[in-house]
Amino acid sequence: MIQNKSRVNYETHGDAMVIRFSGEIDHHSAVDVRTGIDEKLMMERPPRVFLELSGVEFMDSSGLGLIMGRFALVHRYGGKLAVLDPAPAVQKILLLAGMERMIPIRYSTKNQRKEGKGQ
């Protein structure tokens, strides 16, 4: 039996929506997670979207696809998307994939990036 091992929570702060992930983002969970996020984004169309990834324990290439697809969706309706506080393992995957060239990766003061160039 395949279990969805990821959780998604939404917070709105002014014109920004923070989508907070926890658990795992893999090919088993990505479809369900994507569908829920897309419905929420299209209903509210927030101008600024942050994908907060500090609670993600594991992410595979499906997670990269999830991020890229949400970036494209938000861009199509005129919004901006950034990744916020990726967990160390997720940060490594994002940087290896070169995601920071297309999607901003932001770090709060408590979660400053510890290796490489800072943002």
N, CA, C and O atoms as CSV, one atom per row, in Angstrom:
chain,resi,resn,atom,element,x,y,z
A,1,MET,N,N,0.839,-1.193,0.000
A,1,MET,CA,C,0.000,0.000,0.000
A,1,MET,C,C,0.876,1.245,0.000
A,1,MET,O,O,1.822,1.348,0.781
A,2,ILE,N,N,0.562,2.173,-0.864
A,2,ILE,CA,C,1.310,3.421,-0.961
A,2,ILE,C,C,0.640,4.450,-0.059
A,2,ILE,O,O,-0.563,4.696,-0.158
A,3,GLN,N,N,1.435,5.043,0.817
A,3,GLN,CA,C,0.907,6.079,1.693
A,3,GLN,C,C,1.455,7.428,1.265
A,3,GLN,O,O,2.604,7.546,0.839
A,4,ASN,N,N,0.616,8.433,1.386
A,4,ASN,CA,C,1.062,9.787,1.112
A,4,ASN,C,C,1.833,10.264,2.327
A,4,ASN,O,O,1.248,10.489,3.387
A,5,LYS,N,N,3.140,10.419,2.182
A,5,LYS,CA,C,3.990,10.787,3.309
A,5,LYS,C,C,4.329,12.263,3.327
A,5,LYS,O,O,5.306,12.664,3.959
A,6,SER,N,N,3.549,13.072,2.651
A,6,SER,CA,C,3.799,14.509,2.669
A,6,SER,C,C,2.565,15.238,3.171
A,6,SER,O,O,1.432,14.796,2.976
A,7,ARG,N,N,2.815,16.366,3.822
A,7,ARG,CA,C,1.729,17.212,4.286
A,7,ARG,C,C,1.963,18.609,3.735
A,7,ARG,O,O,3.100,19.049,3.567
A,8,VAL,N,N,0.872,19.288,3.461
A,8,VAL,CA,C,0.936,20.638,2.919
A,8,VAL,C,C,0.004,21.517,3.738
A,8,VAL,O,O,-1.150,21.162,3.977
A,9,ASN,N,N,0.514,22.664,4.162
A,9,ASN,CA,C,-0.288,23.655,4.873
A,9,ASN,C,C,-0.157,24.987,4.154
A,9,ASN,O,O,0.880,25.287,3.562
A,10,TYR,N,N,-1.216,25.781,4.209
A,10,TYR,CA,C,-1.256,27.067,3.528
A,10,TYR,C,C,-1.424,28.179,4.551
A,10,TYR,O,O,-2.235,28.074,5.472
A,11,GLU,N,N,-0.651,29.240,4.382
A,11,GLU,CA,C,-0.793,30.439,5.200
A,11,GLU,C,C,-0.812,31.638,4.262
A,11,GLU,O,O,-0.070,31.685,3.280
A,12,THR,N,N,-1.659,32.596,4.571
A,12,THR,CA,C,-1.699,33.823,3.781
A,12,THR,C,C,-1.260,34.980,4.662
A,12,THR,O,O,-1.756,35.154,5.775
A,13,HIS,N,N,-0.325,35.767,4.150
A,13,HIS,CA,C,0.186,36.942,4.846
A,13,HIS,C,C,0.128,38.098,3.857
A,13,HIS,O,O,1.009,38.237,3.008
A,14,GLY,N,N,-0.899,38.921,3.963
A,14,GLY,CA,C,-1.069,40.022,3.022
A,14,GLY,C,C,-1.276,39.488,1.612
A,14,GLY,O,O,-2.218,38.738,1.357
A,15,ASP,N,N,-0.385,39.879,0.693
A,15,ASP,CA,C,-0.523,39.422,-0.692
A,15,ASP,C,C,0.302,38.163,-0.977
A,15,ASP,O,O,0.448,37.760,-2.131
A,16,ALA,N,N,0.839,37.548,0.075
A,16,ALA,CA,C,1.694,36.370,-0.101
A,16,ALA,C,C,1.048,35.115,0.482
A,16,ALA,O,O,0.409,35.148,1.533
A,17,MET,N,N,1.237,34.017,-0.232
A,17,MET,CA,C,0.818,32.711,0.267
A,17,MET,C,C,2.069,31.886,0.521
A,17,MET,O,O,2.933,31.765,-0.347
A,18,VAL,N,N,2.159,31.320,1.720
A,18,VAL,CA,C,3.245,30.416,2.064
A,18,VAL,C,C,2.664,29.003,2.042
A,18,VAL,O,O,1.714,28.693,2.761
A,19,ILE,N,N,3.252,28.165,1.209
A,19,ILE,CA,C,2.843,26.763,1.125
A,19,ILE,C,C,3.943,25.968,1.807
A,19,ILE,O,O,5.057,25.851,1.294
A,20,ARG,N,N,3.613,25.425,2.971
A,20,ARG,CA,C,4.593,24.758,3.828
A,20,ARG,C,C,4.477,23.243,3.651
A,20,ARG,O,O,3.425,22.651,3.893
A,21,PHE,N,N,5.578,22.636,3.226
A,21,PHE,CA,C,5.625,21.187,3.015
A,21,PHE,C,C,6.325,20.521,4.188
A,21,PHE,O,O,7.228,21.098,4.794
A,22,SER,N,N,5.901,19.300,4.503
A,22,SER,CA,C,6.651,18.481,5.451
A,22,SER,C,C,6.537,17.029,5.012
A,22,SER,O,O,5.600,16.643,4.314
A,23,GLY,N,N,7.504,16.240,5.434
A,23,GLY,CA,C,7.512,14.834,5.060
A,23,GLY,C,C,8.312,14.595,3.799
A,23,GLY,O,O,9.413,15.123,3.644
A,24,GLU,N,N,7.759,13.799,2.895
A,24,GLU,CA,C,8.454,13.414,1.670
A,24,GLU,C,C,7.699,13.895,0.436
A,24,GLU,O,O,6.468,13.889,0.400
A,25,ILE,N,N,8.456,14.307,-0.568
A,25,ILE,CA,C,7.867,14.643,-1.863
A,25,ILE,C,C,8.519,13.708,-2.872
A,25,ILE,O,O,9.659,13.917,-3.286
A,26,ASP,N,N,7.790,12.686,-3.256
A,26,ASP,CA,C,8.312,11.713,-4.218
A,26,ASP,C,C,7.229,11.394,-5.236
A,26,ASP,O,O,6.153,11.992,-5.215
A,27,HIS,N,N,7.513,10.456,-6.121
A,27,HIS,CA,C,6.557,10.165,-7.188
A,27,HIS,C,C,5.242,9.609,-6.664
A,27,HIS,O,O,4.235,9.666,-7.369
A,28,HIS,N,N,5.222,9.074,-5.449
A,28,HIS,CA,C,3.979,8.562,-4.871
A,28,HIS,C,C,3.065,9.695,-4.397
A,28,HIS,O,O,1.842,9.590,-4.490
A,29,SER,N,N,3.651,10.757,-3.901
A,29,SER,CA,C,2.854,11.832,-3.312
A,29,SER,C,C,2.691,13.049,-4.212
A,29,SER,O,O,1.788,13.854,-3.984
A,30,ALA,N,N,3.528,13.207,-5.215
A,30,ALA,CA,C,3.563,14.449,-5.995
A,30,ALA,C,C,2.235,14.761,-6.686
A,30,ALA,O,O,1.834,15.924,-6.735
A,31,VAL,N,N,1.547,13.754,-7.218
A,31,VAL,CA,C,0.298,14.015,-7.952
A,31,VAL,C,C,-0.766,14.593,-7.027
A,31,VAL,O,O,-1.391,15.601,-7.358
A,32,ASP,N,N,-0.980,13.965,-5.867
A,32,ASP,CA,C,-1.982,14.464,-4.928
A,32,ASP,C,C,-1.630,15.856,-4.425
A,32,ASP,O,O,-2.489,16.734,-4.341
A,33,VAL,N,N,-0.362,16.049,-4.092
A,33,VAL,CA,C,0.084,17.340,-3.591
A,33,VAL,C,C,-0.108,18.403,-4.667
A,33,VAL,O,O,-0.621,19.486,-4.385
A,34,ARG,N,N,0.298,18.102,-5.891
A,34,ARG,CA,C,0.191,19.058,-7.000
A,34,ARG,C,C,-1.254,19.475,-7.240
A,34,ARG,O,O,-1.540,20.660,-7.413
A,35,THR,N,N,-2.155,18.517,-7.251
A,35,THR,CA,C,-3.566,18.811,-7.506
A,35,THR,C,C,-4.127,19.775,-6.464
A,35,THR,O,O,-4.805,20.743,-6.807
A,36,GLY,N,N,-3.845,19.507,-5.202
A,36,GLY,CA,C,-4.340,20.376,-4.136
A,36,GLY,C,C,-3.775,21.779,-4.213
A,36,GLY,O,O,-4.497,22.758,-4.030
A,37,ILE,N,N,-2.488,21.875,-4.482
A,37,ILE,CA,C,-1.842,23.188,-4.583
A,37,ILE,C,C,-2.405,23.969,-5.765
A,37,ILE,O,O,-2.713,25.154,-5.638
A,38,ASP,N,N,-2.540,23.314,-6.904
A,38,ASP,CA,C,-3.049,24.003,-8.092
A,38,ASP,C,C,-4.456,24.545,-7.867
A,38,ASP,O,O,-4.762,25.665,-8.277
A,39,GLU,N,N,-5.306,23.765,-7.225
A,39,GLU,CA,C,-6.665,24.237,-6.938
A,39,GLU,C,C,-6.626,25.483,-6.066
A,39,GLU,O,O,-7.335,26.454,-6.329
A,40,LYS,N,N,-5.800,25.456,-5.034
A,40,LYS,CA,C,-5.695,26.593,-4.115
A,40,LYS,C,C,-5.128,27.830,-4.831
A,40,LYS,O,O,-5.635,28.939,-4.662
A,41,LEU,N,N,-4.077,27.625,-5.628
A,41,LEU,CA,C,-3.471,28.757,-6.336
A,41,LEU,C,C,-4.436,29.372,-7.335
A,41,LEU,O,O,-4.528,30.596,-7.429
A,42,MET,N,N,-5.151,28.553,-8.076
A,42,MET,CA,C,-6.062,29.095,-9.088
A,42,MET,C,C,-7.280,29.768,-8.456
A,42,MET,O,O,-7.848,30.693,-9.036
A,43,MET,N,N,-7.678,29.314,-7.285
A,43,MET,CA,C,-8.807,29.932,-6.605
A,43,MET,C,C,-8.409,31.300,-6.036
A,43,MET,O,O,-9.172,32.261,-6.138
A,44,GLU,N,N,-7.227,31.384,-5.442
A,44,GLU,CA,C,-6.824,32.624,-4.758
A,44,GLU,C,C,-5.892,33.515,-5.566
A,44,GLU,O,O,-5.879,34.727,-5.350
A,45,ARG,N,N,-5.122,32.967,-6.476
A,45,ARG,CA,C,-4.177,33.698,-7.317
A,45,ARG,C,C,-3.339,34.719,-6.540
A,45,ARG,O,O,-3.355,35.907,-6.861
A,46,PRO,N,N,-2.618,34.262,-5.533
A,46,PRO,CA,C,-1.796,35.208,-4.764
A,46,PRO,C,C,-0.651,35.758,-5.620
A,46,PRO,O,O,-0.050,35.019,-6.399
A,47,PRO,N,N,-0.349,37.054,-5.477
A,47,PRO,CA,C,0.730,37.654,-6.266
A,47,PRO,C,C,2.111,37.089,-5.926
A,47,PRO,O,O,2.983,37.005,-6.791
A,48,ARG,N,N,2.303,36.702,-4.661
A,48,ARG,CA,C,3.593,36.141,-4.237
A,48,ARG,C,C,3.348,34.793,-3.578
A,48,ARG,O,O,2.476,34.653,-2.720
A,49,VAL,N,N,4.135,33.800,-3.996
A,49,VAL,CA,C,4.006,32.441,-3.459
A,49,VAL,C,C,5.379,31.985,-2.983
A,49,VAL,O,O,6.376,32.121,-3.691
A,50,PHE,N,N,5.411,31.444,-1.776
A,50,PHE,CA,C,6.631,30.883,-1.222
A,50,PHE,C,C,6.399,29.409,-0.926
A,50,PHE,O,O,5.460,29.055,-0.213
A,51,LEU,N,N,7.254,28.550,-1.473
A,51,LEU,CA,C,7.223,27.128,-1.162
A,51,LEU,C,C,8.229,26.904,-0.046
A,51,LEU,O,O,9.436,26.899,-0.286
A,52,GLU,N,N,7.741,26.719,1.163
A,52,GLU,CA,C,8.595,26.579,2.341
A,52,GLU,C,C,8.930,25.101,2.511
A,52,GLU,O,O,8.040,24.283,2.742
A,53,LEU,N,N,10.217,24.757,2.396
A,53,LEU,CA,C,10.630,23.358,2.322
A,53,LEU,C,C,11.521,22.910,3.481
A,53,LEU,O,O,12.209,21.897,3.360
A,54,SER,N,N,11.524,23.633,4.589
A,54,SER,CA,C,12.405,23.264,5.706
A,54,SER,C,C,12.011,21.935,6.346
A,54,SER,O,O,12.854,21.274,6.952
A,55,GLY,N,N,10.758,21.537,6.223
A,55,GLY,CA,C,10.295,20.294,6.834
A,55,GLY,C,C,10.297,19.095,5.908
A,55,GLY,O,O,9.768,18.041,6.264
A,56,VAL,N,N,10.885,19.234,4.718
A,56,VAL,CA,C,10.909,18.122,3.767
A,56,VAL,C,C,12.102,17.232,4.086
A,56,VAL,O,O,13.251,17.671,4.059
A,57,GLU,N,N,11.804,15.973,4.388
A,57,GLU,CA,C,12.837,15.007,4.756
A,57,GLU,C,C,13.457,14.331,3.541
A,57,GLU,O,O,14.617,13.919,3.580
A,58,PHE,N,N,12.686,14.216,2.462
A,58,PHE,CA,C,13.162,13.546,1.251
A,58,PHE,C,C,12.447,14.143,0.057
A,58,PHE,O,O,11.251,14.430,0.114
A,59,MET,N,N,13.196,14.332,-1.036
A,59,MET,CA,C,12.592,14.802,-2.271
A,59,MET,C,C,13.357,14.187,-3.430
A,59,MET,O,O,14.588,14.202,-3.442
A,60,ASP,N,N,12.630,13.642,-4.413
A,60,ASP,CA,C,13.274,13.113,-5.609
A,60,ASP,C,C,12.967,14.031,-6.791
A,60,ASP,O,O,12.500,15.154,-6.598
A,61,SER,N,N,13.223,13.565,-7.997
A,61,SER,CA,C,13.016,14.403,-9.181
A,61,SER,C,C,11.558,14.811,-9.357
A,61,SER,O,O,11.276,15.818,-10.006
A,62,SER,N,N,10.634,14.051,-8.796
A,62,SER,CA,C,9.218,14.449,-8.846
A,62,SER,C,C,9.002,15.750,-8.089
A,62,SER,O,O,8.155,16.559,-8.468
A,63,GLY,N,N,9.760,15.953,-7.028
A,63,GLY,CA,C,9.687,17.206,-6.286
A,63,GLY,C,C,10.184,18.380,-7.104
A,63,GLY,O,O,9.621,19.473,-7.040
A,64,LEU,N,N,11.251,18.154,-7.880
A,64,LEU,CA,C,11.737,19.212,-8.774
A,64,LEU,C,C,10.660,19.562,-9.794
A,64,LEU,O,O,10.422,20.736,-10.079
A,65,GLY,N,N,10.015,18.540,-10.338
A,65,GLY,CA,C,8.931,18.778,-11.292
A,65,GLY,C,C,7.771,19.518,-10.658
A,65,GLY,O,O,7.164,20.387,-11.284
A,66,LEU,N,N,7.461,19.174,-9.409
A,66,LEU,CA,C,6.393,19.851,-8.676
A,66,LEU,C,C,6.706,21.343,-8.543
A,66,LEU,O,O,5.841,22.186,-8.777
A,67,ILE,N,N,7.943,21.661,-8.168
A,67,ILE,CA,C,8.338,23.053,-8.001
A,67,ILE,C,C,8.290,23.794,-9.336
A,67,ILE,O,O,7.739,24.892,-9.418
A,68,MET,N,N,8.863,23.198,-10.379
A,68,MET,CA,C,8.876,23.842,-11.700
A,68,MET,C,C,7.461,24.072,-12.234
A,68,MET,O,O,7.176,25.121,-12.812
A,69,GLY,N,N,6.589,23.103,-12.040
A,69,GLY,CA,C,5.210,23.254,-12.506
A,69,GLY,C,C,4.466,24.354,-11.786
A,69,GLY,O,O,3.696,25.084,-12.409
A,70,ARG,N,N,4.678,24.492,-10.471
A,70,ARG,CA,C,4.021,25.557,-9.725
A,70,ARG,C,C,4.611,26.902,-10.117
A,70,ARG,O,O,3.896,27.902,-10.170
A,71,PHE,N,N,5.911,26.935,-10.391
A,71,PHE,CA,C,6.540,28.171,-10.882
A,71,PHE,C,C,5.864,28.612,-12.181
A,71,PHE,O,O,5.521,29.784,-12.338
A,72,ALA,N,N,5.678,27.682,-13.098
A,72,ALA,CA,C,5.052,28.000,-14.388
A,72,ALA,C,C,3.607,28.464,-14.203
A,72,ALA,O,O,3.178,29.420,-14.848
A,73,LEU,N,N,2.862,27.799,-13.335
A,73,LEU,CA,C,1.464,28.162,-13.091
A,73,LEU,C,C,1.361,29.569,-12.521
A,73,LEU,O,O,0.574,30.383,-13.005
A,74,VAL,N,N,2.151,29.854,-11.499
A,74,VAL,CA,C,2.114,31.173,-10.867
A,74,VAL,C,C,2.560,32.248,-11.867
A,74,VAL,O,O,1.973,33.329,-11.916
A,75,HIS,N,N,3.575,31.958,-12.648
A,75,HIS,CA,C,4.052,32.900,-13.669
A,75,HIS,C,C,2.958,33.190,-14.704
A,75,HIS,O,O,2.798,34.335,-15.128
A,76,ARG,N,N,2.203,32.159,-15.112
A,76,ARG,CA,C,1.141,32.343,-16.116
A,76,ARG,C,C,0.076,33.326,-15.653
A,76,ARG,O,O,-0.439,34.099,-16.461
A,77,TYR,N,N,-0.266,33.310,-14.357
A,77,TYR,CA,C,-1.288,34.264,-13.921
A,77,TYR,C,C,-0.682,35.582,-13.428
A,77,TYR,O,O,-1.402,36.434,-12.905
A,78,GLY,N,N,0.627,35.756,-13.588
A,78,GLY,CA,C,1.261,37.034,-13.285
A,78,GLY,C,C,1.887,37.144,-11.912
A,78,GLY,O,O,2.302,38.231,-11.512
A,79,GLY,N,N,1.966,36.039,-11.177
A,79,GLY,CA,C,2.561,36.062,-9.849
A,79,GLY,C,C,4.043,35.715,-9.866
A,79,GLY,O,O,4.628,35.443,-10.914
A,80,LYS,N,N,4.628,35.732,-8.683
A,80,LYS,CA,C,6.041,35.385,-8.513
A,80,LYS,C,C,6.134,34.279,-7.470
A,80,LYS,O,O,5.383,34.264,-6.494
A,81,LEU,N,N,7.069,33.350,-7.688
A,81,LEU,CA,C,7.257,32.227,-6.782
A,81,LEU,C,C,8.709,32.136,-6.366
A,81,LEU,O,O,9.609,32.381,-7.169
A,82,ALA,N,N,8.938,31.782,-5.107
A,82,ALA,CA,C,10.286,31.539,-4.583
A,82,ALA,C,C,10.230,30.340,-3.652
A,82,ALA,O,O,9.189,30.026,-3.076
A,83,VAL,N,N,11.360,29.684,-3.519
A,83,VAL,CA,C,11.524,28.597,-2.549
A,83,VAL,C,C,12.071,29.221,-1.279
A,83,VAL,O,O,12.945,30.086,-1.335
A,84,LEU,N,N,11.561,28.786,-0.135
A,84,LEU,CA,C,11.961,29.346,1.147
A,84,LEU,C,C,12.520,28.243,2.049
A,84,LEU,O,O,11.892,27.202,2.235
A,85,ASP,N,N,13.691,28.484,2.597
A,85,ASP,CA,C,14.314,27.626,3.612
A,85,ASP,C,C,14.315,26.132,3.283
A,85,ASP,O,O,13.785,25.337,4.059
A,86,PRO,N,N,14.898,25.734,2.152
A,86,PRO,CA,C,14.940,24.302,1.870
A,86,PRO,C,C,15.794,23.565,2.901
A,86,PRO,O,O,16.836,24.067,3.323
A,87,ALA,N,N,15.353,22.381,3.302
A,87,ALA,CA,C,16.138,21.524,4.190
A,87,ALA,C,C,17.464,21.216,3.485
A,87,ALA,O,O,17.520,21.266,2.256
A,88,PRO,N,N,18.528,20.900,4.225
A,88,PRO,CA,C,19.841,20.683,3.603
A,88,PRO,C,C,19.847,19.688,2.438
A,88,PRO,O,O,20.471,19.959,1.412
A,89,ALA,N,N,19.177,18.562,2.570
A,89,ALA,CA,C,19.156,17.577,1.479
A,89,ALA,C,C,18.409,18.120,0.265
A,89,ALA,O,O,18.798,17.861,-0.874
A,90,VAL,N,N,17.347,18.864,0.505
A,90,VAL,CA,C,16.568,19.459,-0.585
A,90,VAL,C,C,17.374,20.572,-1.244
A,90,VAL,O,O,17.384,20.696,-2.468
A,91,GLN,N,N,18.045,21.376,-0.436
A,91,GLN,CA,C,18.901,22.447,-0.959
A,91,GLN,C,C,19.933,21.870,-1.914
A,91,GLN,O,O,20.173,22.437,-2.980
A,92,LYS,N,N,20.540,20.768,-1.553
A,92,LYS,CA,C,21.557,20.131,-2.400
A,92,LYS,C,C,20.968,19.732,-3.753
A,92,LYS,O,O,21.585,19.966,-4.792
A,93,ILE,N,N,19.782,19.134,-3.740
A,93,ILE,CA,C,19.120,18.718,-4.985
A,93,ILE,C,C,18.798,19.944,-5.845
A,93,ILE,O,O,19.023,19.932,-7.055
A,94,LEU,N,N,18.276,20.990,-5.223
A,94,LEU,CA,C,17.926,22.206,-5.962
A,94,LEU,C,C,19.153,22.815,-6.632
A,94,LEU,O,O,19.098,23.225,-7.792
A,95,LEU,N,N,20.255,22.872,-5.897
A,95,LEU,CA,C,21.466,23.475,-6.442
A,95,LEU,C,C,22.092,22.593,-7.526
A,95,LEU,O,O,22.575,23.107,-8.535
A,96,LEU,N,N,22.090,21.282,-7.329
A,96,LEU,CA,C,22.611,20.379,-8.359
A,96,LEU,C,C,21.814,20.489,-9.652
A,96,LEU,O,O,22.366,20.361,-10.745
A,97,ALA,N,N,20.516,20.728,-9.521
A,97,ALA,CA,C,19.650,20.865,-10.698
A,97,ALA,C,C,19.729,22.264,-11.314
A,97,ALA,O,O,19.181,22.495,-12.392
A,98,GLY,N,N,20.401,23.193,-10.643
A,98,GLY,CA,C,20.514,24.550,-11.164
A,98,GLY,C,C,19.237,25.365,-11.028
A,98,GLY,O,O,19.042,26.338,-11.757
A,99,MET,N,N,18.370,24.981,-10.106
A,99,MET,CA,C,17.078,25.656,-9.955
A,99,MET,C,C,17.219,27.122,-9.573
A,99,MET,O,O,16.362,27.936,-9.917
A,100,GLU,N,N,18.297,27.472,-8.861
A,100,GLU,CA,C,18.437,28.858,-8.415
A,100,GLU,C,C,18.616,29.823,-9.577
A,100,GLU,O,O,18.464,31.031,-9.394
A,101,ARG,N,N,18.934,29.323,-10.770
A,101,ARG,CA,C,19.052,30.201,-11.942
A,101,ARG,C,C,17.679,30.657,-12.436
A,101,ARG,O,O,17.572,31.677,-13.117
A,102,MET,N,N,16.634,29.909,-12.097
A,102,MET,CA,C,15.293,30.247,-12.568
A,102,MET,C,C,14.367,30.679,-11.434
A,102,MET,O,O,13.577,31.611,-11.583
A,103,ILE,N,N,14.477,29.995,-10.312
A,103,ILE,CA,C,13.583,30.241,-9.183
A,103,ILE,C,C,14.400,30.741,-8.000
A,103,ILE,O,O,15.347,30.075,-7.582
A,104,PRO,N,N,14.049,31.905,-7.451
A,104,PRO,CA,C,14.789,32.396,-6.281
A,104,PRO,C,C,14.672,31.435,-5.104
A,104,PRO,O,O,13.605,30.883,-4.836
A,105,ILE,N,N,15.785,31.248,-4.410
A,105,ILE,CA,C,15.805,30.454,-3.181
A,105,ILE,C,C,16.139,31.429,-2.063
A,105,ILE,O,O,17.204,32.047,-2.062
A,106,ARG,N,N,15.233,31.561,-1.124
A,106,ARG,CA,C,15.373,32.525,-0.030
A,106,ARG,C,C,15.614,31.777,1.282
A,106,ARG,O,O,15.144,30.658,1.484
A,107,TYR,N,N,16.366,32.441,2.167
A,107,TYR,CA,C,16.682,31.873,3.471
A,107,TYR,C,C,16.328,32.890,4.540
A,107,TYR,O,O,16.721,34.054,4.458
A,108,SER,N,N,15.583,32.446,5.545
A,108,SER,CA,C,15.301,33.345,6.668
A,108,SER,C,C,16.577,33.436,7.505
A,108,SER,O,O,17.491,32.628,7.340
A,109,THR,N,N,16.636,34.408,8.391
A,109,THR,CA,C,17.855,34.609,9.173
A,109,THR,C,C,18.181,33.387,10.037
A,109,THR,O,O,19.356,33.113,10.285
A,110,LYS,N,N,17.189,32.663,10.490
A,110,LYS,CA,C,17.461,31.484,11.325
A,110,LYS,C,C,17.903,30.276,10.493
A,110,LYS,O,O,18.423,29.305,11.041
A,111,ASN,N,N,17.700,30.332,9.189
A,111,ASN,CA,C,18.047,29.204,8.330
A,111,ASN,C,C,19.006,29.618,7.221
A,111,ASN,O,O,18.856,29.174,6.082
A,112,GLN,N,N,19.978,30.452,7.531
A,112,GLN,CA,C,20.934,30.903,6.522
A,112,GLN,C,C,21.648,29.712,5.903
A,112,GLN,O,O,22.027,28.771,6.600
A,113,ARG,N,N,21.824,29.761,4.616
A,113,ARG,CA,C,22.546,28.726,3.896
A,113,ARG,C,C,23.978,28.670,4.419
A,113,ARG,O,O,24.646,29.698,4.535
A,114,LYS,N,N,24.441,27.471,4.730
A,114,LYS,CA,C,25.724,27.321,5.376
A,114,LYS,C,C,26.853,26.938,4.434
A,114,LYS,O,O,28.018,26.996,4.829
A,115,GLU,N,N,26.549,26.551,3.207
A,115,GLU,CA,C,27.626,26.169,2.299
A,115,GLU,C,C,27.494,26.943,0.996
A,115,GLU,O,O,26.386,27.295,0.591
A,116,GLY,N,N,28.595,27.205,0.351
A,116,GLY,CA,C,28.564,27.887,-0.939
A,116,GLY,C,C,28.229,29.356,-0.801
A,116,GLY,O,O,28.386,29.954,0.263
A,117,LYS,N,N,27.765,29.921,-1.893
A,117,LYS,CA,C,27.411,31.346,-1.932
A,117,LYS,C,C,26.061,31.575,-1.263
A,117,LYS,O,O,25.133,30.792,-1.466
A,118,GLY,N,N,25.938,32.625,-0.478
A,118,GLY,CA,C,24.661,32.987,0.135
A,118,GLY,C,C,23.800,33.767,-0.836
A,118,GLY,O,O,24.300,34.289,-1.832
A,119,GLN,N,N,22.532,33.849,-0.560
A,119,GLN,CA,C,21.594,34.577,-1.410
A,119,GLN,C,C,21.322,35.938,-0.806
A,119,GLN,O,O,20.553,36.720,-1.365
